[in-house]
Amino acid sequence: MSLYLYDGSFDGLLTAIFECFADRCEPIDIVNEEIYQASLLEDLRPVQTDTTKAERVIKGIDARSDGVGGELVYQLFLSELAGIELRIYRLVRLLVRQNDPNILENFANPDVLYSAQVKKMISREVHRMHAFVRFQKADNDIYYAVISPDFNVIPLIGDHFQRRYADQPWVIFDTRRHYGLYYDVNNLSFIDASSDILSFATVNAAVNSSLDGLEDQYQQLWKQYFQSVTIQERRNIKLHLRHMPRRYWKYLIEKQVGRK
Amino acid sequence: MSRTLEKLTILSGAAKYDASCSSSGSKRANHNKGLGNSDGMGICHSYTEDGRCVSLLKILFTNHCIYDCAYCVSRRSNDVRRAAFTVEEVVDLTINFYRRNYIEGLFLSSGIFKSADYTMERLVRVAKTLRQQHNFNGYIHLKAIPGASPELLHEAGLYSDRLSVNIEIPSEVSLKKVAPEKNYPDIITPMNYLSDEKDRYKDEKKHIRKTPLFLPAGQSTQLIVGASPESDLQILNLADGLYKQQRLKRVYYSGYVPIATDNRVPVLKAPPLVRENRVYQADWLLRFYHFSVDEIVSEAHPNLDLEVDPKVSYALRHPEKFPVDINKADYEMILRVPGIGVKSAMKIVKSRVHQRLNLDHLQRMGVALKRARFFITCPGSQYQHKDYEAGRLRQMILSSESVARQTPQLSLFG
């Protein structure tokens, strides 16, 4: 019984799972070494990330799940939920032991049900980003959006926005995780706060100054539209909040009041 | 700018009574670096303070109207400020809202100015400009104006994703009373024409791959609930016919908002929101739960029960069909259990292949046991249904659910 330490990357986690199987060992836990709090009692097993091993694990998962397990496991990983590593390990173990893709549809199994629930949470957050991202056009003609999603969904939303906004350059920046996406009308790439193309300051600045000349006008029009489509006789704030929780408001133009 | 702002205020304010909000069901892929992409999934970009979703820029082209329909805020005799957009203004707003990810596309309706064709021609021109000049692949929903020529309707079908003609008043007798210039044939004719055209394109597509899209998201309509005396039975029969004969994708129901002080329509203190909600639930039973109208309402019970949802109401009227054995009953019957939705029913059917399901499993899967427990058997359930007659069971269900949870809209008006 060992506690496996990995470097916090997805490949690192997959390598750790590989080692668990290689060691024929039930892990006590699999923990990101950056957040691990040392304790003398545990048998520590640090893992060296190895992309070859990681790839073998993903192939194994896909082979036993009609090709859906790899993506599922990746999404679970992006949830960043406490203890998700061990949950992922257990799901992989289930797939290996049962060797039946349909096992992922046995919702009476607690590990399967938990994965389905987390996957649903992730999908909902991805969908919310599709809905709640608000671009602001800057004077350099790039459209900027700032987000701070509950889960690490940046890797999951690029395709959608690339297909949709194929003809305009845009940036979506996650201020909680300090990285984001940049699309230059040809390629989509990850950027971090120190990126040459766009520093974090630039992203912030786009919100305060150096906006395109017409940006403010369209924001005012949108706010006015949002106001005038409400039917006062049907006001229902509880329902409003259920669909649009307050934590998303700070980036929604239509919920910003005051600035005229 | 200030002029556009004023127009937008007037013309979105007048369009808000159309309940249609859907932006789903249309696949329109982005080619050659155009703007926008529809992949079939609708997205609600915002929610108004009345809790309805904002998916499309929903506006009237103009609120000038030659008609005088009692239920409509834009009726000729109503003293309101009037405005009209230009084609360019609508195109510019759509593009710029879309680029900022405010909307999925455009919902363009209009008052009838001059004539049906004159109005329809303007709407078509907006859609055509968006598609052809701006390579726009977002969602476009246009109104099909009753009485517009087939040529214009055909063109509208080529550039838009969905067309709708609103019936509004759920019987011709009532329609005559409140909207003297309108009649059912004028409404049903364009629906039938569009439905036939869509079929024709579908057939053609089988032989010629490059056949253009025609109305990929189909048609919808709206019925106003509570502005005229029709029963829920009449309303649901009408809707059912529209789904089957005109093959509409959606029928929207709009609880009548007492906007008019016109003596042809009733004076209500508040919109009949609970009834509207029940009609939607019944509509869902028709479309996703394989119910037929006569299982939901009948001549003996022409109106939906406002206290319990239509599925509970069905179960109480049919004690002989319950309890349902979770581990044995077929999917159709599991779908009929109050408290079990389509997703839970699928989960149950898939999971029970692997193991016997008990009450605890159902709870974890998300079944609303508060309602379901009275109608099922499985290991762990204390089935007691036999001991209660329908009236008592009804009371137990009512008291086990807070009114606020069951019908959220009540909490403000109760």
Interface residues (C-beta under 8 A of the other chain):
Chain A: N102 I103 E105 N106 F107 A108 N109 P110 L113 H127 H130 A131 F132 V133 R134 F135 Q136 K137 Y143 A145 R163 R164 Y165 A166 D167 Q168 V185 L214 Q217 Y218 Q220 L221 W222 Q224 Y225 F226 S228 V229 T230 I231 Q232 E233 R234 R235 N236 I237 K238 L239 H240 R242 H243 M244 L252 I253 E254
Chain B: M1 T4 L5 L8 T9 S12 G13 A15 K16 Y17 A29 N30 K33 G34 L35 G36 N37 D39 I43 C44 H45 S46 Y47 T48 E49 D50 G51 R52 C53 V54 L57 K58 L93 N96 F97 R99 R100 N101 Y102 N135 V257 P258 A270 P271 L273 K347 K350 S351 R352 V353 H354 Q355 L357 H361 R364 M365 P408 Q409 S411 L412
